[in-house]
Amino acid sequence: MSTPNLSHLTLPSLPFALRGMRFLLTISFVVLVSLNLPVGRQLAAQEQIVERVSDPRNIKSGWVIPDEGYSDQPYVVTTNEGKWLCLMTTGKGVEGEGGQHIVATTSSDYGRHWSELIDIEPATGPEASWVMPLKVPSGRVYAFYTYNKDNVREVPNVASPSIRKRVDTLGAYVFKYSDDHGRTWSKDRYEMPVPVFAFDRTNNFDGKTLFFWGVGKPIIHRDAAYFGWAKVGKWGEPGVLVKSQGQAMRSDNILTERDPRKIRWQVLPEGELGLRAPKGPIAEETNLVGMSDGKLYATYRTIDGYNAHAYSSDGGRRWTPPQYGSYTPGGRRIKQPRAANFVWKVSNGKYLQWYHNHGGEAAHSREWTTMATGYYRNRNPGWISGGIEKDGAIHWSQPEIVLYDDDPTVRMSYPDFIEGDGRYFITETQKTVARVHEIDRTLLEGLWKQFEKGQIARSGLAVNLAAKDCGPGSTFRMPELQRLDQGGGFSLDFWIKFDELSPGQTVVDARNEKGKGIAVVTSDRFTLRIFLNDGQNSAEWDSDPGTHEGALKVNAWQHVVVTVDGGPRIITFVIDGQLNDGGPVRQYGWGRFKPELSDVNGSPRSVLAKHLLGELRTFRVYNRHLRTSEAVGNFRTERH
């Protein structure tokens, strides 16, 4: 898989109007920490000082969950008294340093404010990590986590000192519980069985000490509790986790049994062969949901450029052969790097999937070092897809950007999804800051509506030309477009049929004599390319090359939506209802543009179909960015 040339693009930053806010936030945070205020007072003070970021998709618009410096896997359950209880892994150092432990905190206002941290395991004890909460009907909350019970201080046969001293993913799988909504936790911890497989006997300890961890929240399905986790077959260079396989844990009586010593556990699938990747050595961070027909669905990360998934019809004992995730059974694969890939079932019976919509830096690399280490990067933005059940499988919508940071190097991951009073929330972490975000419910509802007959989006529709107005060389008045450096955006929507894909054919040209403005033309790669210029800065991006779905064709009517979104500073192409994802020839199908790119208004008179070897049937301009779901809806409404 080739990587697109991004030499002409730069990394986004905050819009101009918000850059001072970023500076103010940094200074205020430093001052607050230096004053050594308690966590609750720090957050209250920050709230008074820092104005909210306007785009709710920007992670800085979220509410901070307190931590000790490092923050990971913030997962939330709603207690029987109606509060949110968040469990997470934290510590004063970075990931894997001594003092890493697990804590709880509560919120009564959907994550806007949080209580002081409550230790489930102390920082002074052996490492306790990767905690996952389960609330049972009685109101009891269980916390499952990896515990370095033998206080191992080094991993043998590892050259790198930092990796050798990481002892946070080994030991015993244990749990504690709380009967007072997370305020206090059982003094004793209880160990779950983790059998030793042939897979473990090749690890650094020859199977005498086991490596493992879990992510996400346990689920309740058919009167049993399940959670996904992963065994690690080797620890070290390159990439820390060198070999892994997915597992599940099941209890058939934890929902009713009050004596923790009598809780029964079963490791799944049956036998020693866990969930594997279709090709590579990595299959980890198993995430589970239960389907309405009784099946279990599992998704997990690989290093192969895609997530993997499997179905079980017998409660997790046996699974379908592992396959790469796809939007429809046997259809286009879902691209995903080595990052958490979560699926959640919503109370309406439908599904949401979190992923990053690109195939990793070196999915087809033969260099194991690159494959192992490169995949931990590029976790920004976070994309989300909606799922519905159809013919015994989950079908996934085209994705939307749900969260982003202005700095593409910021990594967000390990999210959780929470519902409350008809509202939807997602938590995420960048390992140093964890936040909770309210998600516009219309964004999520639009994902599910992609499977229905669409309708033409009307909001922001500034130009709507029929075929008779789209002849070769015809002109129209381009509306005023919002400044991109202030979060503005626009979309161009048209139906086109090419007789051939030679370069230089113009769909639209709204540039002035100095080149300022926008244009969409065919490229020398048999694609459509959009040019943006504000008089000083420029950017360009093109649609997917190739012959796969979502690429250009000849002698066929195709629907194209080009969107320039000044929030995450991303350009997308949606062709025939499919968001370009790079296909088999690019790592991804969306591109970033410079944060300095501002006013791209050019000539007031725009030219259509100049030198076009084909026909243009309709042409629309929206003076805002269309969501992916709206682009799909326009296509589904008008396709013949």
C-alpha positions in Angstrom: 0.0 0.0 0.0 1.5 3.3 -1.0 1.3 6.4 1.1 0.0 9.6 -0.5 2.3 12.5 -1.0 1.5 15.1 1.7 4.5 17.4 1.1 2.2 20.2 0.1 0.1 19.9 3.2 0.8 20.9 6.8 -0.5 19.9 10.2 -3.6 21.7 11.5 -3.5 24.0 14.6 -6.2 25.9 16.4 -8.2 28.4 14.3 -6.8 31.9 14.5 -9.5 33.1 16.8 -8.7 30.3 19.3 -4.9 30.3 19.3 -4.7 32.7 22.2 -7.1 30.4 24.1 -4.7 27.5 23.7 -1.9 29.7 25.2 -4.2 30.8 28.0 -5.1 27.2 28.7 -1.5 26.2 28.9 -0.5 29.0 31.2 -3.5 28.6 33.5 -2.9 24.9 33.8 0.7 25.4 34.8 -0.3 28.0 37.3 -2.9 25.7 38.8 -0.6 22.8 39.1 2.1 25.0 40.6 -0.4 26.0 43.3 -1.0 22.4 44.1 -4.7 22.8 44.2 -6.9 19.7 44.7 -8.1 18.1 41.5 -11.7 19.3 41.9 -10.6 22.9 42.5 -8.1 22.8 39.6 -10.9 21.8 37.2 -13.3 24.4 38.6 -10.6 27.1 38.2 -9.9 26.0 34.6 -13.6 26.2 33.9 -13.7 29.9 35.0 -10.6 30.8 33.0 -10.9 28.9 29.7 -13.6 29.7 27.2 -15.1 26.7 25.5 -14.0 25.7 22.0 -16.8 26.1 19.6 -16.7 22.9 17.5 -18.0 20.1 19.7 -16.0 17.6 17.6 -12.8 19.3 18.8 -11.6 17.3 21.9 -10.7 20.5 23.7 -14.5 21.2 23.9 -14.9 18.2 26.3 -14.8 18.1 30.0 -11.6 16.9 31.7 -11.7 13.7 33.8 -9.2 14.1 36.7 -6.0 12.0 36.8 -2.6 12.0 38.4 -0.7 12.8 35.2 -1.1 9.6 33.1 -4.6 8.7 32.2 -5.8 5.6 30.3 -9.0 3.7 29.5 -11.6 6.0 31.2 -14.7 3.7 31.3 -18.1 4.8 32.8 -21.0 3.0 34.3 -24.2 4.6 35.6 -24.7 3.6 39.2 -28.1 2.6 40.7 -28.2 6.0 42.3 -27.9 7.7 38.9 -24.4 9.0 39.0 -21.6 8.3 36.6 -18.8 6.1 38.0 -15.6 6.3 35.9 -12.8 3.8 36.4 -9.4 4.4 34.9 -5.7 3.6 35.0 -3.4 6.5 36.2 -0.1 7.3 37.7 2.3 10.2 38.2 4.7 9.0 35.4 4.1 7.9 31.9 2.5 4.6 30.8 4.3 1.7 32.3 6.2 3.5 35.0 6.2 2.5 38.7 3.2 3.7 40.7 0.7 2.9 37.9 -2.6 2.0 39.6 -6.4 2.1 39.2 -8.8 4.7 40.5 -12.5 5.7 40.5 -14.2 9.1 40.3 -17.9 10.1 40.1 -19.9 12.7 38.4 -23.5 13.9 38.9 -23.7 16.2 35.9 -22.8 14.0 32.8 -19.0 14.4 33.3 -18.8 18.2 33.7 -17.5 17.9 37.2 -15.9 15.0 39.0 -15.1 13.9 42.5 -11.6 13.5 44.0 -9.9 10.3 42.9 -10.7 7.2 44.9 -8.0 4.5 45.0 -9.1 1.0 44.0 -5.5 -0.1 44.3 -2.9 2.3 45.8 0.1 3.8 43.9 2.4 2.3 46.5 1.5 -1.3 45.7 2.4 -3.5 42.7 1.2 -2.3 39.3 -2.6 -2.5 38.8 -3.7 -1.6 35.3 -6.3 -1.7 32.5 -9.4 -1.7 34.8 -12.8 -2.5 33.3 -16.1 -1.9 35.2 -19.2 -4.0 35.3 -22.4 -3.0 37.1 -24.8 -5.9 37.9 -28.5 -5.5 38.6 -28.1 -5.3 42.4 -26.0 -2.2 42.0 -22.7 -3.8 42.8 -19.9 -2.7 40.6 -17.0 -5.0 39.7 -13.5 -3.8 38.6 -11.5 -6.3 36.6 -7.8 -5.6 36.0 -4.3 -6.9 35.5 -2.4 -7.1 38.8 1.4 -7.6 39.2 0.7 -9.8 42.3 4.3 -11.2 42.6 5.8 -7.7 42.2 7.9 -8.7 39.3 10.4 -5.9 38.6 11.9 -6.9 35.2 11.0 -8.9 32.2 13.8 -11.2 31.1 15.3 -11.5 27.7 14.5 -7.8 26.7 17.4 -5.6 25.6 15.7 -2.2 26.0 15.8 -1.0 29.6 12.4 0.9 29.4 10.6 -2.1 27.9 12.4 -4.6 30.3 11.1 -2.6 33.3 7.5 -2.4 32.1 5.7 -4.8 34.4 2.1 -3.5 34.0 0.7 -6.2 31.7 1.6 -9.3 33.6 0.6 -11.2 36.7 -2.9 -12.2 37.8 -6.3 -11.3 36.4 -8.2 -10.1 39.5 -11.3 -8.1 40.5 -12.5 -6.1 43.4 -16.1 -4.8 44.0 -18.0 -1.9 45.4 -21.4 -2.1 47.1 -21.7 1.7 47.7 -21.6 3.0 44.1 -17.8 3.2 43.9 -17.1 5.2 47.1 -15.2 2.2 48.7 -13.9 -1.0 47.4 -13.5 -4.5 48.8 -10.3 -5.0 50.8 -9.7 -8.4 49.2 -9.1 -9.0 45.6 -10.2 -12.1 43.8 -8.3 -14.0 41.2 -9.8 -15.3 38.0 -8.5 -18.4 36.2 -6.0 -17.7 33.4 -4.9 -21.1 31.9 -1.4 -21.6 30.6 -1.5 -22.4 26.9 1.3 -23.5 24.5 1.0 -19.9 23.3 2.2 -18.7 26.8 5.0 -21.2 27.2 7.0 -19.4 24.5 6.8 -16.0 26.4 9.7 -14.4 28.3 9.0 -16.4 31.4 8.4 -19.7 29.7 4.8 -19.5 30.8 5.6 -19.3 34.5 4.3 -15.7 34.5 1.6 -14.6 32.1 1.1 -11.4 30.0 -2.4 -10.2 29.3 -4.7 -7.2 29.4 -8.3 -6.1 28.5 -10.0 -3.0 27.1 -13.5 -1.7 27.0 -16.4 -2.6 29.3 -17.9 -6.1 30.0 -21.3 -6.7 28.5 -24.4 -8.6 29.8 -25.7 -11.0 27.2 -28.2 -13.8 27.6 -28.0 -13.7 31.4 -24.2 -14.0 31.5 -21.4 -11.4 31.7 -18.6 -11.3 29.1 -15.5 -9.3 28.5 -12.7 -9.4 25.9 -9.0 -9.5 26.7 -5.8 -10.6 25.0 -3.0 -13.0 25.8 0.6 -11.8 24.9 2.9 -14.5 23.6 6.1 -12.4 23.7 7.1 -9.1 25.2 10.0 -7.0 23.9 11.4 -5.4 20.8 10.1 -4.3 18.4 6.8 -2.9 19.4 6.6 -4.2 23.0 3.7 -6.6 22.2 5.3 -8.9 19.6 2.6 -11.7 19.5 -0.9 -11.8 20.8 -4.3 -13.6 20.5 -7.8 -12.6 21.6 -9.8 -14.2 24.4 -13.0 -13.7 26.2 -14.0 -14.3 29.8 -17.6 -15.5 30.7 -19.4 -15.8 34.0 -22.8 -17.4 34.1 -23.6 -16.4 37.8 -21.9 -13.1 38.5 -25.2 -11.2 37.9 -26.8 -12.9 40.9 -24.1 -14.4 43.1 -23.2 -12.3 46.1 -20.2 -14.3 47.3 -17.2 -13.4 45.1 -15.5 -16.7 45.9 -18.4 -18.6 44.3 -18.4 -16.7 41.0 -17.7 -19.1 38.1 -15.4 -18.2 35.2 -14.9 -19.7 31.7 -12.1 -18.7 29.3 -13.3 -18.7 25.7 -13.1 -19.8 23.0 -12.8 -23.4 23.9 -9.3 -24.9 23.4 -6.0 -23.1 23.3 -6.5 -21.3 20.0 -7.9 -17.8 20.7 -9.1 -15.2 18.2 -6.3 -14.7 15.7 -5.6 -12.2 12.9 -6.2 -13.6 9.4 -2.5 -13.0 8.5 -0.3 -11.2 11.0 1.0 -12.1 14.5 -1.1 -9.5 16.4 -4.8 -10.0 17.5 -5.6 -8.0 20.6 -8.0 -5.6 22.4 -11.0 -7.9 21.8 -14.2 -6.0 22.1 -17.6 -7.7 22.3 -21.3 -7.0 21.7 -24.4 -9.2 21.8 -26.7 -9.4 18.9 -30.5 -9.7 19.0 -30.4 -13.2 17.5 -28.2 -14.4 20.3 -24.9 -14.3 18.5 -21.8 -12.6 19.9 -19.8 -10.2 17.7 -16.1 -9.6 18.3 -13.8 -7.0 16.8 -10.1 -6.5 17.5 -7.0 -4.8 16.2 -4.3 -6.2 14.0 -1.2 -4.8 12.3 -2.4 -5.8 8.9 -4.1 -2.4 8.0 -7.6 -3.6 9.0 -9.4 -4.6 12.1 -10.6 -8.2 12.4 -14.0 -9.6 13.4 -15.7 -12.8 14.1 -19.2 -14.1 15.1 -20.1 -16.8 17.7 -23.5 -18.6 17.8 -22.8 -20.6 20.9 -21.9 -18.1 23.6 -18.3 -17.7 22.6 -17.3 -21.3 22.7 -16.6 -21.3 18.9 -16.1 -18.5 16.5 -16.3 -18.1 12.7 -12.9 -18.1 11.0 -11.3 -14.6 11.6 -11.8 -12.2 8.8 -10.9 -8.6 8.3 -13.7 -6.2 9.2 -15.9 -5.1 6.3 -18.7 -2.6 5.9 -20.9 -5.4 4.5 -20.3 -9.2 4.5 -17.7 -9.8 1.8 -17.6 -6.1 1.0 -15.1 -3.3 1.3 -12.7 -3.7 4.3 -12.6 -1.3 7.2 -9.2 0.3 7.5 -7.7 0.5 10.9 -4.1 0.9 12.3 -2.8 -0.7 15.5 -5.3 1.1 17.7 -8.4 0.3 19.8 -11.4 -0.6 17.6 -14.6 -0.5 19.7 -18.2 -1.5 19.0 -21.1 -0.5 21.2 -24.7 -1.6 21.2 -27.1 1.3 21.6 -30.4 1.1 23.5 -32.3 1.4 20.2 -30.8 -2.0 19.1 -28.4 -0.5 16.6 -24.6 -0.2 16.8 -21.7 2.2 16.8 -18.1 1.5 15.8 -15.1 3.7 16.7 -12.0 3.5 14.4 -9.5 5.7 12.6 -10.3 5.0 8.9 -6.8 4.5 7.6 -4.6 1.4 7.1 -1.6 2.3 9.2 1.8 3.6 8.1 3.1 0.4 6.7 0.4 -2.2 6.3 2.2 -3.9 3.5 5.7 -3.3 4.8 8.1 -6.2 5.0 10.0 -4.6 7.8 8.7 -5.9 11.1 10.1 -3.0 13.1 8.1 -0.5 11.0 5.0 -2.7 11.3 5.3 -3.1 15.0 6.0 0.4 16.0 4.4 2.6 13.3 0.9 1.4 14.0 0.7 3.0 17.4 0.6 6.4 15.8 -2.1 8.3 13.8 -5.1 8.1 16.1 -6.5 11.4 15.1 -9.2 12.0 14.1 -11.6 9.5 15.6 -14.2 8.2 13.1 -17.5 6.6 13.9 -19.8 4.3 11.8 -23.4 3.2 12.5 -24.4 -0.4 12.3 -27.7 -2.3 11.8 -28.4 -6.0 11.9 -29.3 -7.5 8.6 -29.4 -11.2 7.6 -27.6 -12.2 10.8 -24.7 -9.8 10.4 -23.9 -6.2 11.2 -23.8 -3.8 8.3 -21.8 -0.6 8.8 -22.5 2.9 7.4 -20.0 5.2 5.9 -18.2 7.0 8.7 -18.2 10.5 10.1 -15.5 12.4 12.0 -16.7 12.3 15.6 -13.7 13.8 17.4 -10.4 15.4 16.4 -7.6 17.5 17.8 -6.0 20.4 15.9 -2.6 18.7 16.3 -2.6 15.5 14.2 0.2 14.1 16.3 -2.2 13.9 19.3 -3.4 10.4 19.8 -7.0 9.8 21.1 -8.1 6.3 21.9 -9.8 3.9 24.3 -13.2 5.5 24.2 -16.3 4.6 26.0 -19.9 5.3 25.0 -22.6 6.4 27.5 -26.3 7.0 27.2 -28.3 9.1 29.6 -31.7 10.8 29.3 -31.7 10.6 25.5 -28.2 12.1 25.3 -25.1 10.4 23.9 -21.5 10.8 25.3 -18.1 9.5 24.4 -15.0 9.5 26.6 -11.5 9.3 25.2 -7.9 9.8 26.3 -4.6 11.0 24.9 -2.8 9.2 27.7 -2.2 12.5 29.5 -5.7 14.1 29.4 -9.0 12.2 29.4 -12.2 13.9 28.5 -15.9 13.3 28.1 -17.8 14.7 25.1 -21.5 15.1 24.4 -22.1 13.9 20.8 -24.7 15.5 18.6 -27.4 12.9 18.5 -28.3 13.9 14.9 -24.8 12.9 13.8 -25.3 9.4 15.1 -28.9 9.2 13.9 -27.7 10.2 10.4 -25.3 7.2 10.4 -28.2 4.8 10.9 -30.4 6.6 8.3 -27.8 5.9 5.6 -29.5 2.6 5.2 -32.9 4.2 4.3 -34.0 6.2 1.3 -32.3 9.6 1.5 -33.4 13.1 0.8 -31.6 16.2 -0.6 -29.9 18.2 2.1 -31.3 21.8 2.1 -29.5 23.5 4.9 -26.7 25.7 3.5 -27.7 25.0 -0.1 -26.5 28.1 -1.9 -26.4 27.0 -5.6 -28.6 24.4 -7.1 -28.2 24.0 -10.9 -30.1 21.6 -13.2 -28.6 19.9 -16.3 -29.7 22.8 -18.6 -27.5 25.2 -16.6 -24.4 22.9 -16.6 -23.4 23.0 -20.2 -19.8 23.3 -21.3 -18.4 26.8 -20.3 -21.6 27.8 -18.5 -21.1 30.2 -15.6 -22.8 30.9 -12.3 -22.3 33.2 -9.3 -20.3 31.5 -6.6 -21.6 32.3 -3.1 -19.4 33.7 -0.4 -17.6 30.9 1.4 -16.7 31.0 5.1 -13.0 31.4 6.0 -11.4 28.0 6.5 -9.0 29.3 9.3 -12.1 30.2 11.3 -13.7 26.7 11.1 -15.7 27.4 7.9 -16.2 24.9 5.1 -18.2 24.0 2.0 -19.3 21.1 -0.2 -19.6 20.7 -3.9 -22.2 18.1 -5.1 -22.7 17.0 -8.7 -23.6 14.1 -11.0 -21.1 13.6 -13.8 -20.4 11.1 -16.6 -17.0 10.9 -18.2 -16.3 9.7 -21.7 -12.7 9.5 -20.8 -10.5 10.4 -17.8 -7.8 12.4 -19.5 -6.3 15.2 -17.4 -7.2 18.9 -17.5 -11.0 18.5 -17.7 -12.7 21.1 -15.5 -15.7 20.4 -13.4 -15.7 23.9 -11.8 -13.2 26.7 -11.8 -13.8 29.7 -9.4 -10.3 31.0 -9.4 -9.4 34.6 -10.2 -6.6 35.7 -12.5 -4.1 35.4 -9.7 -5.1 31.8 -8.9 -7.0 32.6 -5.7 -10.1 30.5 -5.3 -11.2 26.8 -5.8 -11.2 24.5 -8.8 -12.0 20.8 -9.4 -10.3 19.2 -12.4 -9.3 15.8 -13.6 -5.7 14.8 -12.8 -3.1 12.7 -14.5 -3.9 9.9 -12.1 -7.5 9.4 -13.5 -8.9 11.2 -10.5 -10.7 14.4 -9.6 -8.5 16.9 -7.8 -9.6 19.9 -5.8 -7.3 23.0 -5.7 -7.6 25.6 -2.9 -5.8 28.9 -2.8 -6.2 32.0 -0.6 -3.7 34.1 -2.4 -0.7 33.0 -0.3 -1.4 29.4 0.8 -2.6 26.5 -1.2 -3.7 22.9 -0.8 -4.9 20.1 -3.0 -6.3 16.6 -2.7 -7.7 14.1 -5.1 -10.2 11.2 -5.1 -9.1 7.6 -5.0 -7.2 6.3 -8.0 -7.8 2.8 -9.2 -10.8 0.7 -10.4 -12.3 -0.2 -7.0 -15.6 1.0 -5.7 -15.5 4.8 -5.0 -13.1 5.5 -7.9 -14.0 7.2 -11.1 -15.4 5.3 -14.1 -16.1 6.1 -17.7 -19.4 5.9 -19.5 -21.3 5.8 -16.2 -23.2 8.4 -14.2 -21.5 9.0 -10.9 -22.4 11.1 -7.9 -19.6 13.1 -6.3 -19.5 15.2 -3.2 -16.2 17.1 -2.4 -16.2 18.5 1.2 -13.7 20.9 2.7 -14.2 20.9 6.5 -12.4 23.7 8.3 -12.9 22.1 11.7 -10.5 19.2 11.5 -9.0 20.8 8.3 -9.8 17.7 6.2 -10.9 17.2 2.6 -13.1 14.2 1.7 -14.6 12.7 -1.5 -17.8 10.7 -1.4 -18.4 9.0 -4.7 -21.6 7.0 -5.3 -22.3 7.0 -1.6 -18.9 5.7 -0.5 -16.4 7.8 1.4 -13.0 7.5 -0.3 -10.7 5.6 2.1 -7.7 5.1 -0.2 -8.8 1.7 -1.5 -5.9 -0.8 -2.3 -3.6 2.0 -3.4 -3.5 4.6 -0.6 -3.2 4.4 3.2 -6.3 6.7 3.4 -8.6 8.7 1.2 -8.9 11.9 3.1 -6.3 14.7 3.2 -5.4 17.6 5.6 -4.7 21.2 4.6 -2.7 24.0 6.0 -3.9 25.7 9.2 -3.0 29.0 7.6 -5.4 28.4 4.6 -8.0 31.1 5.0 -10.2 32.9 2.5 -10.6 30.8 -0.7 -13.1 33.1 -2.4 -11.9 33.8 -5.9 -13.7 34.9 -9.0 -17.4 35.9 -8.5 -18.2 34.1 -11.8 -17.5 30.4 -11.8 -17.1 28.3 -14.9 -18.5 24.8 -15.3 -17.6 21.9 -17.5 -14.8 23.6 -19.4 -13.0 21.1 -21.7 -15.2 18.4 -20.1 -15.3 15.2 -22.1 -18.6 14.1 -20.8 -21.7 15.5 -19.2 -22.6 17.3 -16.0 -26.2 16.7 -14.8 -26.5 18.8 -11.7 -24.2 21.0 -9.7 -24.7 22.2 -6.1 -22.7 24.4 -3.7 -23.2 24.3 0.0 -21.8 27.1 2.1 -21.1 24.7 4.9 -19.5 21.3 5.1 -21.9 18.4 4.5 -21.7 15.4 6.8 -20.9 12.1 5.1 -24.5 11.0 5.9 -25.9 13.9 4.0 -23.7 13.2 1.0 -24.9 9.6 1.1 -28.5 10.8 1.4 -28.2 13.0 -1.7 -26.8 10.0 -3.6 -29.5 7.6 -2.5 -32.3 10.1 -3.3 -31.2 10.8 -6.9 -29.6 7.5 -8.1 -31.5 5.8 -10.9 
